[in-house]
Amino acid sequence: MREFTWGIAATGGIARTVGAAIAAEPGMRVGAVGSRNLARAQALAATLGAESAYGSYERLCADPAIDAVYVATPHAQHLQVAEAAIAAGKAVLCEKPLAASVDDAEKMVRLAREAGVFLMEAMWMRFNPLIRLIAADPRFGDLRSVQATFGFAAPYDPAHRLWAPELGGGALLDLGIYPFGLAQLLLGTPSGLHVTGSLAPTGVDAEVAGTLLYPGGRHALVAASLLGNYPNMASVVGTRMRADIPAPFWAPKRILLTGPSMEPEEHVLDPADNGYAGELREVRAATADGRTESSIMPLDESLAMMGLLADARRQLT
């Protein structure tokens, strides 16, 4: 069987990490790297054993040897790269968040659906076997509460992508999407949202704490911050069982399940799981099956999350 061949758009840290995961996955390879800086593309291509390097994202997407494009650019460039890949008929795995704005995300999804091309947000948390175990275990009973935080003290630099509005900066898009996303996965889209927080001098959100409200009193308490080191843990509480997820909760290596009528259960991640294999395999499987969307990370849920984060951001102004 021919190897499933990826093109990687960008050369930053996450591009290197996922590129290495692709290279380590049986039946997959990195065929090309694209960047606006050709020298950087060539350097990463050499590291990953890719045959080709391009000085533009458009040329990367046009490469006939590429089956799928992994978009690892800053958020504000996601639409540009995804649009080129979709136009070229390539499957697209786009780093979270799907885009820098609701409008960009909606356009991206519309283009993919009209073209019949696979598109998925790279929310790797959803593909973690321990997170999936929690989502599927009926022993929780009625899920009542999710609590999760993600925060670290990031040095303030107006030019850095975390702090620059033109690059899609802010705590919500980079960090908040994980606690908000855990709540979305387990409880669904909330019926109400109340947040507080603060803005950086550049205008991006520096920290946010929120309560997500659901029918019947169910709720989620979430927080994200670029100003302080948070516990980065999570808990999931049902009427019959509870899960405690140690840091980093979005990529746990173990979880603890407890309940009044059970012995505590510790579940440990297989050491061979590199954290990204699940989403990479989903793209390959969907492409082979002719599917244009993932049931694990549906596009409608990506759009709902973009709307939820935008609502949270509006409440901070």
VEXVO-608710 format. One record per residue (C-alpha): x, y, z negated. Coordinates in nm, 3 decimals, decimal comma. Layout:
BEGIN
<px=X&py=Y&pz=Z>
...
! end
This chain:
BEGIN
<px=0,000&py=0,000&pz=0,000>
<px=0,127&py=0,346&pz=0,091>
<px=0,228&py=0,559&pz=-0,206>
<px=-0,014&py=0,835&pz=-0,305>
<px=0,178&py=1,151&pz=-0,228>
<px=0,154&py=1,475&pz=-0,424>
<px=0,249&py=1,830&pz=-0,346>
<px=0,329&py=2,048&pz=-0,646>
<px=0,248&py=2,418&pz=-0,630>
<px=0,481&py=2,615&pz=-0,862>
<px=0,798&py=2,529&pz=-1,051>
<px=0,733&py=2,623&pz=-1,415>
<px=0,735&py=2,402&pz=-1,722>
<px=0,401&py=2,230&pz=-1,664>
<px=0,490&py=2,167&pz=-1,297>
<px=0,808&py=1,991&pz=-1,411>
<px=0,628&py=1,790&pz=-1,677>
<px=0,345&py=1,669&pz=-1,454>
<px=0,586&py=1,621&pz=-1,165>
<px=0,789&py=1,384&pz=-1,382>
<px=0,469&py=1,200&pz=-1,478>
<px=0,383&py=1,158&pz=-1,109>
<px=0,731&py=1,026&pz=-1,033>
<px=0,697&py=0,774&pz=-1,317>
<px=0,353&py=0,649&pz=-1,213>
<px=0,353&py=0,328&pz=-1,004>
<px=0,224&py=0,388&pz=-0,654>
<px=0,272&py=0,765&pz=-0,667>
<px=0,543&py=1,005&pz=-0,565>
<px=0,610&py=1,376&pz=-0,528>
<px=0,647&py=1,448&pz=-0,158>
<px=0,690&py=1,825&pz=-0,164>
<px=0,721&py=2,128&pz=-0,390>
<px=0,602&py=2,476&pz=-0,299>
<px=0,686&py=2,813&pz=-0,453>
<px=0,711&py=3,175&pz=-0,350>
<px=1,078&py=3,128&pz=-0,435>
<px=1,226&py=2,871&pz=-0,195>
<px=1,538&py=2,813&pz=-0,404>
<px=1,328&py=2,716&pz=-0,704>
<px=1,115&py=2,487&pz=-0,491>
<px=1,427&py=2,319&pz=-0,355>
<px=1,571&py=2,272&pz=-0,705>
<px=1,256&py=2,108&pz=-0,842>
<px=1,215&py=1,897&pz=-0,529>
<px=1,567&py=1,764&pz=-0,579>
<px=1,494&py=1,686&pz=-0,944>
<px=1,175&py=1,494&pz=-0,858>
<px=1,307&py=1,322&pz=-0,548>
<px=1,074&py=1,506&pz=-0,311>
<px=1,170&py=1,521&pz=0,056>
<px=1,036&py=1,870&pz=0,125>
<px=1,041&py=2,215&pz=-0,031>
<px=0,853&py=2,520&pz=0,090>
<px=0,876&py=2,892&pz=0,023>
<px=0,499&py=2,938&pz=0,037>
<px=0,195&py=2,759&pz=-0,100>
<px=0,027&py=2,766&pz=0,240>
<px=0,310&py=2,565&pz=0,398>
<px=0,300&py=2,317&pz=0,112>
<px=-0,073&py=2,261&pz=0,162>
<px=-0,028&py=2,218&pz=0,537>
<px=0,223&py=1,933&pz=0,496>
<px=0,058&py=1,630&pz=0,663>
<px=0,233&py=1,387&pz=0,428>
<px=0,056&py=1,528&pz=0,121>
<px=-0,257&py=1,357&pz=-0,015>
<px=-0,322&py=1,587&pz=-0,311>
<px=-0,198&py=1,920&pz=-0,441>
<px=-0,135&py=1,984&pz=-0,809>
<px=-0,185&py=2,355&pz=-0,879>
<px=0,044&py=2,468&pz=-1,161>
<px=0,065&py=2,841&pz=-1,090>
<px=-0,043&py=3,111&pz=-1,337>
<px=-0,422&py=3,122&pz=-1,371>
<px=-0,467&py=3,426&pz=-1,148>
<px=-0,318&py=3,238&pz=-0,851>
<px=-0,528&py=2,922&pz=-0,884>
<px=-0,790&py=3,032&pz=-0,633>
<px=-0,535&py=3,128&pz=-0,368>
<px=-0,358&py=2,792&pz=-0,380>
<px=-0,672&py=2,583&pz=-0,416>
<px=-0,832&py=2,764&pz=-0,124>
<px=-0,535&py=2,679&pz=0,099>
<px=-0,535&py=2,316&pz=-0,016>
<px=-0,911&py=2,276&pz=0,036>
<px=-0,886&py=2,430&pz=0,383>
<px=-0,618&py=2,173&pz=0,463>
<px=-0,839&py=1,889&pz=0,337>
<px=-0,616&py=1,802&pz=0,040>
<px=-0,752&py=1,676&pz=-0,290>
<px=-0,686&py=1,934&pz=-0,563>
<px=-0,592&py=1,888&pz=-0,928>
<px=-0,591&py=2,238&pz=-1,074>
<px=-0,442&py=2,324&pz=-1,412>
<px=-0,678&py=2,448&pz=-1,677>
<px=-0,850&py=2,684&pz=-1,686>
<px=-0,992&py=2,622&pz=-1,342>
<px=-0,946&py=2,990&pz=-1,255>
<px=-0,882&py=3,328&pz=-1,415>
<px=-1,246&py=3,438&pz=-1,383>
<px=-1,596&py=3,300&pz=-1,342>
<px=-1,617&py=3,444&pz=-0,990>
<px=-1,292&py=3,276&pz=-0,884>
<px=-1,401&py=2,943&pz=-1,033>
<px=-1,740&py=2,958&pz=-0,863>
<px=-1,578&py=3,032&pz=-0,528>
<px=-1,331&py=2,748&pz=-0,571>
<px=-1,609&py=2,499&pz=-0,648>
<px=-1,825&py=2,626&pz=-0,362>
<px=-1,540&py=2,591&pz=-0,112>
<px=-1,462&py=2,236&pz=-0,229>
<px=-1,824&py=2,126&pz=-0,216>
<px=-1,883&py=2,278&pz=0,126>
<px=-1,569&py=2,111&pz=0,261>
<px=-1,637&py=1,779&pz=0,088>
<px=-1,291&py=1,790&pz=-0,073>
<px=-1,208&py=1,654&pz=-0,418>
<px=-1,145&py=1,918&pz=-0,685>
<px=-1,088&py=1,867&pz=-1,057>
<px=-0,969&py=2,077&pz=-1,347>
<px=-0,663&py=1,922&pz=-1,511>
<px=-0,812&py=1,901&pz=-1,860>
<px=-0,582&py=1,622&pz=-1,973>
<px=-0,742&py=1,611&pz=-2,317>
<px=-1,047&py=1,443&pz=-2,164>
<px=-0,830&py=1,163&pz=-2,031>
<px=-0,654&py=1,088&pz=-2,360>
<px=-0,764&py=0,735&pz=-2,462>
<px=-0,814&py=0,836&pz=-2,826>
<px=-1,033&py=1,133&pz=-2,736>
<px=-1,232&py=0,909&pz=-2,503>
<px=-1,271&py=0,655&pz=-2,784>
<px=-1,425&py=0,924&pz=-3,006>
<px=-1,658&py=1,041&pz=-2,730>
<px=-1,786&py=0,688&pz=-2,665>
<px=-1,813&py=0,543&pz=-3,017>
<px=-2,181&py=0,508&pz=-3,123>
<px=-2,084&py=0,455&pz=-3,487>
<px=-2,074&py=0,831&pz=-3,547>
<px=-2,451&py=0,837&pz=-3,544>
<px=-2,576&py=1,189&pz=-3,477>
<px=-2,277&py=1,416&pz=-3,418>
<px=-2,321&py=1,723&pz=-3,637>
<px=-1,998&py=1,922&pz=-3,635>
<px=-1,670&py=1,974&pz=-3,451>
<px=-1,389&py=2,185&pz=-3,598>
<px=-1,068&py=2,260&pz=-3,407>
<px=-0,794&py=2,522&pz=-3,398>
<px=-0,503&py=2,596&pz=-3,166>
<px=-0,266&py=2,877&pz=-3,244>
<px=0,099&py=2,973&pz=-3,249>
<px=0,292&py=3,296&pz=-3,299>
<px=0,399&py=3,403&pz=-2,949>
<px=0,655&py=3,687&pz=-2,923>
<px=0,483&py=3,990&pz=-2,777>
<px=0,604&py=4,069&pz=-2,425>
<px=0,366&py=4,266&pz=-2,202>
<px=0,524&py=4,109&pz=-1,891>
<px=0,482&py=3,748&pz=-2,009>
<px=0,190&py=3,558&pz=-1,863>
<px=0,037&py=3,504&pz=-2,209>
<px=0,005&py=3,879&pz=-2,263>
<px=-0,039&py=4,013&pz=-1,908>
<px=-0,401&py=4,060&pz=-1,793>
<px=-0,304&py=4,042&pz=-1,424>
<px=-0,168&py=3,690&pz=-1,488>
<px=-0,478&py=3,572&pz=-1,672>
<px=-0,325&py=3,612&pz=-2,017>
<px=-0,489&py=3,581&pz=-2,356>
<px=-0,549&py=3,320&pz=-2,624>
<px=-0,885&py=3,207&pz=-2,486>
<px=-0,778&py=3,087&pz=-2,143>
<px=-0,453&py=2,925&pz=-2,252>
<px=-0,536&py=2,790&pz=-2,598>
<px=-0,903&py=2,842&pz=-2,670>
<px=-1,010&py=2,619&pz=-2,385>
<px=-0,896&py=2,318&pz=-2,594>
<px=-1,105&py=2,370&pz=-2,911>
<px=-1,395&py=2,503&pz=-2,703>
<px=-1,344&py=2,208&pz=-2,469>
<px=-1,352&py=1,948&pz=-2,747>
<px=-1,682&py=2,093&pz=-2,865>
<px=-1,817&py=2,090&pz=-2,509>
<px=-1,716&py=1,727&pz=-2,457>
<px=-1,878&py=1,604&pz=-2,779>
<px=-2,171&py=1,840&pz=-2,831>
<px=-2,238&py=1,984&pz=-2,485>
<px=-2,295&py=2,344&pz=-2,380>
<px=-2,396&py=2,554&pz=-2,681>
<px=-2,723&py=2,745&pz=-2,706>
<px=-2,552&py=3,031&pz=-2,885>
<px=-2,206&py=3,173&pz=-2,952>
<px=-2,074&py=3,419&pz=-3,210>
<px=-1,707&py=3,522&pz=-3,209>
<px=-1,469&py=3,763&pz=-3,374>
<px=-1,106&py=3,841&pz=-3,302>
<px=-0,864&py=4,107&pz=-3,183>
<px=-0,707&py=4,238&pz=-2,864>
<px=-0,340&py=4,290&pz=-2,779>
<px=-0,214&py=4,633&pz=-2,661>
<px=-0,232&py=4,503&pz=-2,302>
<px=-0,603&py=4,435&pz=-2,349>
<px=-0,593&py=4,056&pz=-2,350>
<px=-0,746&py=3,864&pz=-2,640>
<px=-0,480&py=3,793&pz=-2,903>
<px=-0,696&py=3,582&pz=-3,134>
<px=-1,051&py=3,454&pz=-3,151>
<px=-1,261&py=3,259&pz=-3,400>
<px=-1,605&py=3,142&pz=-3,306>
<px=-1,912&py=2,948&pz=-3,403>
<px=-2,083&py=2,750&pz=-3,128>
<px=-2,449&py=2,684&pz=-3,205>
<px=-2,653&py=2,384&pz=-3,093>
<px=-3,016&py=2,278&pz=-3,146>
<px=-3,102&py=2,128&pz=-3,482>
<px=-2,821&py=2,297&pz=-3,674>
<px=-2,535&py=2,118&pz=-3,501>
<px=-2,233&py=2,344&pz=-3,463>
<px=-1,867&py=2,382&pz=-3,381>
<px=-1,611&py=2,602&pz=-3,555>
<px=-1,322&py=2,691&pz=-3,326>
<px=-1,024&py=2,925&pz=-3,331>
<px=-0,733&py=3,019&pz=-3,106>
<px=-0,450&py=3,262&pz=-3,164>
<px=-0,128&py=3,396&pz=-3,022>
<px=-0,053&py=3,568&pz=-3,353>
<px=-0,015&py=3,287&pz=-3,605>
<px=0,070&py=2,920&pz=-3,650>
<px=-0,256&py=2,731&pz=-3,695>
<px=-0,299&py=2,370&pz=-3,814>
<px=-0,385&py=2,261&pz=-3,457>
<px=-0,592&py=1,975&pz=-3,594>
<px=-0,953&py=1,879&pz=-3,538>
<px=-1,233&py=1,693&pz=-3,712>
<px=-1,550&py=1,540&pz=-3,574>
<px=-1,834&py=1,468&pz=-3,816>
<px=-2,133&py=1,248&pz=-3,753>
<px=-2,407&py=1,122&pz=-3,982>
<px=-2,231&py=0,786&pz=-4,023>
<px=-1,863&py=0,838&pz=-3,939>
<px=-1,593&py=1,102&pz=-3,924>
<px=-1,280&py=1,137&pz=-3,708>
<px=-0,972&py=1,328&pz=-3,817>
<px=-0,741&py=1,419&pz=-3,530>
<px=-0,389&py=1,532&pz=-3,632>
<px=-0,192&py=1,794&pz=-3,445>
<px=-0,179&py=1,829&pz=-3,157>
<px=-0,548&py=1,740&pz=-3,141>
<px=-0,563&py=1,794&pz=-2,763>
<px=-0,301&py=1,521&pz=-2,710>
<px=-0,324&py=1,300&pz=-3,019>
<px=-0,102&py=1,001&pz=-3,076>
<px=-0,325&py=0,869&pz=-3,352>
<px=-0,668&py=0,928&pz=-3,505>
<px=-0,832&py=0,820&pz=-3,832>
<px=-1,195&py=0,706&pz=-3,847>
<px=-1,366&py=0,695&pz=-4,187>
<px=-1,716&py=0,641&pz=-4,317>
<px=-1,903&py=0,541&pz=-4,635>
<px=-1,970&py=0,187&pz=-4,514>
<px=-1,643&py=0,105&pz=-4,341>
<px=-1,277&py=0,055&pz=-4,406>
<px=-1,063&py=0,340&pz=-4,267>
<px=-0,949&py=0,272&pz=-3,912>
<px=-0,633&py=0,416&pz=-3,762>
<px=-0,611&py=0,404&pz=-3,384>
<px=-0,271&py=0,466&pz=-3,223>
<px=-0,196&py=0,570&pz=-2,867>
<px=-0,001&py=0,329&pz=-2,651>
<px=0,357&py=0,468&pz=-2,646>
<px=0,366&py=0,405&pz=-2,271>
<px=0,090&py=0,661&pz=-2,211>
<px=0,266&py=0,978&pz=-2,094>
<px=-0,042&py=1,195&pz=-2,149>
<px=-0,100&py=1,280&pz=-1,784>
<px=-0,141&py=0,941&pz=-1,618>
<px=-0,518&py=0,935&pz=-1,667>
<px=-0,593&py=1,247&pz=-1,469>
<px=-0,346&py=1,150&pz=-1,196>
<px=-0,508&py=0,810&pz=-1,159>
<px=-0,852&py=0,969&pz=-1,147>
<px=-0,752&py=1,182&pz=-0,847>
<px=-0,612&py=0,880&pz=-0,664>
<px=-0,915&py=0,663&pz=-0,744>
<px=-1,162&py=0,931&pz=-0,641>
<px=-0,980&py=0,989&pz=-0,315>
<px=-0,981&py=0,618&pz=-0,241>
<px=-1,352&py=0,593&pz=-0,323>
<px=-1,448&py=0,899&pz=-0,122>
<px=-1,568&py=1,087&pz=-0,431>
<px=-1,536&py=1,465&pz=-0,431>
<px=-1,589&py=1,518&pz=-0,807>
<px=-1,490&py=1,343&pz=-1,129>
<px=-1,747&py=1,207&pz=-1,373>
<px=-1,490&py=1,245&pz=-1,652>
<px=-1,426&py=1,616&pz=-1,582>
<px=-1,726&py=1,734&pz=-1,375>
<px=-1,705&py=2,066&pz=-1,194>
<px=-2,031&py=2,188&pz=-1,347>
<px=-1,871&py=2,149&pz=-1,691>
<px=-1,564&py=2,340&pz=-1,576>
<px=-1,792&py=2,621&pz=-1,459>
<px=-1,987&py=2,613&pz=-1,786>
<px=-1,660&py=2,645&pz=-1,978>
<px=-1,552&py=2,944&pz=-1,769>
<px=-1,883&py=3,111&pz=-1,852>
<px=-1,848&py=3,030&pz=-2,222>
<px=-1,495&py=3,172&pz=-2,242>
<px=-1,605&py=3,484&pz=-2,055>
<px=-1,891&py=3,530&pz=-2,301>
<px=-1,649&py=3,495&pz=-2,593>
<px=-1,416&py=3,751&pz=-2,437>
<px=-1,700&py=4,001&pz=-2,388>
<px=-1,785&py=3,979&pz=-2,757>
<px=-1,435&py=4,097&pz=-2,846>
<px=-1,464&py=4,431&pz=-2,662>
! end
